[in-house]
Amino acid sequence: MRLSPYIAYAKKCFLGRSAYRFDHIMDIISTCMQFFIFCEIYKALYGGSSEIDGITMPMITTNFVLAMGLNAVFYPDDYFLPNKIWDGSIATELLRPISFKGRMIAENLGNALFSLIFHFLPVLIIAVLTVGVSAPASAVMFLLFLLSAALGFGVLWAISFAVQMTAFWLINIWSLITIKNVFVNVLSGSMIPLWFMPEWMRGVLDFTPFSSIYFTPVQIYLGQLSYGEIALKCAVQLVWIAVIYLVGDILWKKGQQKLVVQGG
């Protein structure tokens, strides 16, 4: 399989994002505001205490910086396929001599690279200079964090892919996408660190795809997991990627068989 067409699509998305500089600046400001608001809320909840149940404020701020940063980078286009079905351009897309799913991944990676360089890094620098962010537990843990973060992106992309495939049957999947986003934001540790969840709920969430997206990489970054636990967590991430992608691929094949495009 030639990679050059997919690299070209990724490059196109990267350059396309750079054209909207005002939106990019507003995204940075919005993320910073969310971060500072959450930090102030938790400072008030801590009431001057240095830690609660072993969870310190530096751990909280680091969790929010990494989770919000990864959330900015891990932003698949949930309407990529639905938009093409609605306007009928899916018929032309399926005739292209490249993989449609490969193009989806390539464009998402182009967007992710742009967000990493021009969105996450500025927010990270601002957070380090203002409230402080804990350093990774070790160089090895930082590398394992990057590996787990990449797998977390794979989990989130697979969920988005499976949800998008329902557009072959549903006229509007906005409600499904909204429900998906709520589950991801609440159960992944992005909005509420999973340290504060009841113990039984954390045990359940450990084996769902949601905690694999953000909370697992954060735990690795902070050195809270042993190497055996890291191997298990990464294996869970890989299993969820495979299972959810398989579901999405089945829907993709079934959807193409029933697809009818009228007009032009």
C-alpha positions, 0 to 999 in steps of 0.5 A: 500500500502506497503511503504518499496519498495518505501523507498528502491528505494529512498534510492538507488537513495540517495546512488547512487548520493553519489558515484559521488562526483566529479560531486557533487562538480562541481554542487556546484561550478556551482551553486555558480558561477551562483549566484555570476554572477547574483548578480554582474549583478544586482548590476551593474543594481542597480548602487549603489541604495539601492532599485528600486521600493521597491525591495532591493538588499537583496531581490534579493540575497535572491530570487536567493539563494532560487530559485537556491537552490530549483532548485537544489533540485527540479530536476525531471528526465525528461528522466526516462520514455523515457529511459525505452521506448527506451531500451524496459525495460518498459515492465519489469517495468510494470510487477513489483508488485509496482506502476511505478508512485510511483517508479518515485516519490520515486526516485525523492524524494531520489534525492531531499533529497540528493540535499537538504543536500549536494547541497543546504545547502552548497550553502546557507552557502556560500551565507550567509557568502559572500553576506548575505541572509535575514532571514525569516519574521517569524517562521510561515512564514518559516513553510508556506514557507516549505509547499509551497516549497513542493507544488512547487515541486509537481507542477514541478513533475506533469509537468515533469510527463505529458511531459514524458508521450508524449514519448509513441507517440514521438520518441524523446521528447528532444525538449519538455523537453527543451521548458518546462525547458525554460518556468520554468526557465523564468516564475517561477522567477528562472532566473528573479525575477517576481518583474521586470515583467510588472504588467499585466504579473505578474497578468497572471503568478499568475494563471499559474503553473510556478510562483507557483514553486519558486516565491510563496515560496520566497514571503512567505519566505520574508513575502510579502503575507498575510495569506489570499493570502498564502491560495489562492496561496497554493490552486492554487498550489494544483489545478495545481498539480491535473489538470496537474497530471490528464492530465499526468495520462490520457496520461499514461493510453492511452500510455500503450494501444498503447505500443509495445515493440520489441526485448529484 
